[in-house]
Amino acid sequence: MAAPTFDLQSHSLASDGALAPALVVSAAKDAGVELLALTDHDTVAGVDEALAAASALGGITVVPAAEISALDGDHEDLHVCAYGIDHLDTGLNLALERWRLDRHARADRMMQALRENGLQLAIPQAQQQQDKPIGRPHIAQAVLDHPANAERLTREGLTDVGQVIEAYLIPGRPGYRRRTTPTVAEAIDTIHHAGGLAVWAHPFWDLDDDQEVRETLRRFQALGLDGVEAFYITHSAEQTLLVAETADELGLLTTGSADFHGPEHRLFHRFRAFDLHGIEPRLGPIAPG
C-alpha cells in the first residue's frame, strides 16, 4: 500500500511546532499531503491561518482540529484529537482557555521544581502569553538554552529536548508535576459540543500493555469516543493491527499521522512517515466528501 496522502496530526508555532501554520501547510503540500490536520496543543489559534494557506495553495484540504491533553486515572497526559470542530465555537474556546491556564500553572510548578533541583531556565516572554500553551518541550529547551546548565548537561549526557524531558519531566522524575484538568470524558464532551469528532491519539505512546490499550479503548468508546489513531509513526505493525482490529470491533474510525513538529525535530520531522501495514483506514466524516 502506497504512503498515505493524509496526515492528521501536525504542530505549528501556535503550540510546540517550529513553523508558522501557513508554512506547515505548505510543507505538507510539498510532501504530497492532500488531507491535513493542524492539531496544536489545547489551542485553535493557528487554524484560520492554516485554512487560508490551504485555500491559497489549492490541492490540499485542512481539517479544523486541536490536540487536547487529558487525564485518565493514573495516566496523566493522554491526548484526544478534535477533528471537524467549529474552531470559533465559544464553549470550545472558553474550555481551551481554561485548560491552557492549567497548563501554564503546571509549567510554573515544573520550572520551580527544576530550579529547586539546581537548574536555571527562563521561558521567553513571547511564549508566556496566555494564548500560547507552554509544554514540556518549551521548558526542556529553556534548560538547554541557559548557559549556567551547560556543564551539568554535558556531564549527564543531555543534548536535546527529548533527553531533558526523559531525565527530568516525565512521571517519577524530579521536575514533573501533574496537570489537573480536563478528564478524557470532559475533552470528548467539549469536542462533541463544538461539532467535532473525538479521536484518541497514539495510544501506544503512553500505554505499553496490549490488554490495557484494548480495555482503555473500550472504556473510551463507552464515553463517546469516535475514533483512534491506529496508524502512527512509532507504532509497530503488531500495535497497528491490534488497535485497528479493536477499533473495527467497536465501530470506531481509524486515523493516522507522522505528528510533524518541524523539519529539525528528532522524531517528528517528515510528513507521511507512517505505515498503514496493509490496513485500510476509516476516516469517515474527517475526509472530505
Salt bridges, closest charged atoms under 4 A:
ASP16 OD1 - HIS11 ND1 3.58
ASP16 OD2 - HIS41 NE2 3.45
ASP16 OD2 - HIS261 NE2 3.31
ASP42 OD2 - ARG103 NH2 2.81
ASP42 OD2 - ARG179 NH1 3.47
ASP48 OD1 - HIS87 NE2 2.72
GLU67 OE1 - HIS11 NE2 3.17
GLU67 OE1 - HIS41 ND1 3.75
GLU67 OE2 - HIS79 ND1 2.69
GLU67 OE2 - HIS202 NE2 3.40
ASP72 OD1 - ARG219 NH1 2.85
GLU76 OE2 - ARG178 NH1 3.54
ASP77 OD1 - HIS79 NE2 3.39
ASP77 OD2 - ARG136 NH2 2.58
ASP102 OD2 - ARG179 NE 3.76
GLU156 OE2 - ARG152 NE 3.13
ASP160 OD2 - ARG266 NE 3.42
GLU212 OE2 - HIS75 NE2 2.63
ASP226 OD2 - HIS192 NE2 2.71
ASP248 OD1 - ARG282 NH1 3.64
GLU249 OE1 - ARG218 NH2 3.63
ASP259 OD1 - HIS11 NE2 2.97
ASP259 OD1 - HIS261 ND1 3.72
ASP275 OD2 - HIS277 ND1 3.98
